[in-house]
Amino acid sequence: MTWLYWIISNPALNLYILAVLIVGLRLWGRGQAQNRALVIDISLAYILLLAVGFNGIYNFIMHAFFGDMIAAYIGWPQSPFQIEVAMANLGLGVLGLLAFRANFGFRLATVIATSCFLLGAAGVHIYDIFVQQNFLPGNAGSILFTDILIPASLIALLTMNHKLGKEHALQQDKFIDQ
C-alpha cells in the first residue's frame, strides 16, 4: 500500500514522469527523434496535458472535496481559501487540457498562468520551510520540486518552440489522429 500512497500523494511528479514516458514511447522506433521541432512540440503538449491539465483537475478535486486531508498533508490549517486554490487549479487544469492541441498564443498564456501560480506556490512553500520549519511532504516534498520543474520545463520548451518557428508541429503528426 505504500506505493499507492506515494502515487496518490505525488501527482504532479508522477504525471510529469508519465508525460516524459509517453513522449519517449511516441518517438521511439519511429525515427522522429531526429525532428527537433516535433520532439519539442510533443514534449510541450504532453507536459501541458498531464502535468498541468490532469494535475490541475486532480488538485481541484483534492482541495475542493478533501480539503481537510490536503491541509493536514501540507501542514496548514483548513480555511475557506482552500476553495480558492481549488478553483485556481481547475482553471489551470482546463487550460492545460485545451493547450494540448492549441496554437502558440494559447500555449503561451497557459504557460504564463501556470508559471505564475506554481512559482508563487514554490515561494510560499520555501517561506514556510524557513519560517515555520514545515518539512512535511506536502510542503517540502516533491510538490516543491515540481512547482519549480514544471514551469522551468514549460518555459524552456515554449522558448525553443518559438525559436524554431514551429508552432504546429504536433498538428502535423499523423500519429496523434490515428
C-alpha positions in Angstrom: 0.0 0.0 0.0 2.9 2.4 0.4 3.4 2.6 -3.4 -0.3 3.5 -3.8 0.1 6.2 -1.1 3.2 7.5 -2.9 1.4 7.7 -6.3 -1.6 9.5 -4.8 0.5 11.9 -2.8 2.8 12.9 -5.6 0.5 13.5 -8.6 2.5 16.3 -10.2 5.7 14.3 -10.2 4.0 11.2 -11.4 2.2 13.0 -14.2 5.3 14.7 -15.3 7.2 11.4 -15.4 4.2 9.9 -17.3 4.4 12.7 -19.8 8.1 12.1 -20.4 7.5 8.4 -20.8 4.7 9.0 -23.3 6.9 11.3 -25.3 9.6 8.6 -25.3 7.2 6.0 -26.5 5.7 8.2 -29.2 9.2 8.9 -30.6 10.9 5.5 -30.0 11.4 3.4 -33.1 9.7 5.9 -35.4 12.7 7.8 -36.5 11.1 11.1 -35.3 13.7 11.8 -32.6 15.7 13.5 -35.4 13.0 16.1 -35.9 13.8 18.5 -33.1 10.7 20.7 -33.7 8.4 17.7 -33.3 10.2 16.4 -30.2 9.9 19.8 -28.6 6.3 20.3 -29.6 5.2 16.8 -28.4 7.1 17.3 -25.1 5.4 20.6 -24.6 2.0 19.2 -25.5 2.2 16.2 -23.1 3.6 18.2 -20.2 0.7 20.7 -20.7 -1.8 17.9 -20.9 -0.7 15.8 -18.0 1.4 17.9 -15.6 -0.8 21.0 -16.0 -4.2 19.7 -17.2 -4.7 16.4 -15.4 -2.7 17.6 -12.4 -4.8 20.7 -12.2 -8.1 18.7 -12.3 -6.7 16.3 -9.7 -5.7 19.2 -7.4 -9.1 20.8 -7.9 -10.8 17.6 -6.7 -8.4 17.2 -3.7 -8.6 20.8 -2.5 -12.4 21.1 -3.1 -13.6 17.8 -1.7 -10.8 16.6 0.5 -9.6 19.9 1.9 -9.1 18.8 5.5 -6.8 16.0 4.4 -4.8 18.2 2.0 -4.4 20.9 4.6 -3.1 18.4 7.1 -0.8 16.9 4.4 0.7 20.4 3.7 0.8 21.3 7.3 -1.5 24.3 7.1 -4.8 24.9 8.8 -8.0 24.3 6.8 -9.6 27.6 5.6 -12.0 28.9 3.0 -9.0 29.8 0.9 -8.8 26.1 0.1 -11.7 26.5 -2.3 -10.0 29.4 -4.0 -6.9 27.2 -4.5 -9.2 24.5 -5.9 -10.8 26.9 -8.4 -7.3 28.2 -9.5 -6.3 24.6 -10.1 -9.5 23.9 -12.0 -8.7 26.9 -14.3 -5.2 25.8 -14.8 -6.4 22.2 -15.4 -8.8 23.3 -18.1 -6.1 25.5 -19.7 -3.7 22.6 -19.7 -6.2 20.2 -21.4 -7.1 22.8 -24.0 -3.4 23.7 -24.6 -2.6 20.1 -25.7 -3.5 20.9 -29.3 -3.7 24.7 -29.2 -1.7 27.3 -31.0 1.4 29.1 -29.7 -0.5 32.1 -28.3 -2.8 29.9 -26.2 0.1 27.8 -25.0 2.0 31.0 -24.1 -0.9 32.2 -22.0 -1.2 28.8 -20.3 2.5 28.7 -19.5 2.4 32.2 -18.1 -0.6 31.4 -15.8 0.8 28.1 -14.8 4.3 29.5 -14.1 2.9 32.4 -12.0 0.8 30.0 -9.9 3.4 27.3 -9.4 6.4 29.5 -8.9 4.4 31.6 -6.4 3.4 28.4 -4.6 7.1 27.3 -4.5 7.9 30.7 -2.9 5.2 30.1 -0.3 6.5 26.6 0.4 10.1 27.8 0.8 8.9 30.6 3.1 7.0 28.1 5.2 10.1 25.9 5.4 12.3 28.7 6.7 9.8 30.5 8.9 7.7 27.6 10.3 10.2 24.8 9.8 7.5 22.9 7.9 9.2 19.9 6.3 6.0 17.9 5.7 5.9 16.1 2.3 3.0 18.3 1.2 5.1 21.4 1.7 8.8 20.4 1.3 8.5 17.1 -0.7 8.1 16.5 -4.4 5.5 19.3 -4.6 8.2 21.9 -4.1 10.4 20.3 -6.7 7.6 20.1 -9.3 6.4 23.7 -8.5 9.8 24.7 -10.0 10.4 21.9 -12.5 7.1 22.2 -14.4 7.3 26.0 -15.1 11.0 25.7 -15.9 10.3 22.9 -18.4 7.3 24.7 -19.9 9.2 28.0 -20.3 12.3 26.2 -21.9 10.2 24.1 -24.3 8.0 27.1 -25.3 11.1 29.2 -25.9 12.7 26.6 -28.0 9.4 26.0 -29.9 9.2 29.7 -30.6 12.8 30.0 -31.7 12.4 27.1 -34.2 9.3 28.8 -35.5 7.3 25.6 -35.4 4.1 26.3 -33.7 2.0 23.4 -35.0 4.4 20.5 -35.4 2.2 18.3 -33.3 -0.8 19.0 -35.5 1.2 17.8 -38.5 1.9 14.5 -36.7 -0.4 12.0 -38.2 0.1 9.5 -35.3 -1.9 11.7 -33.0 -5.0 11.5 -35.2 -4.9 7.7 -35.7 
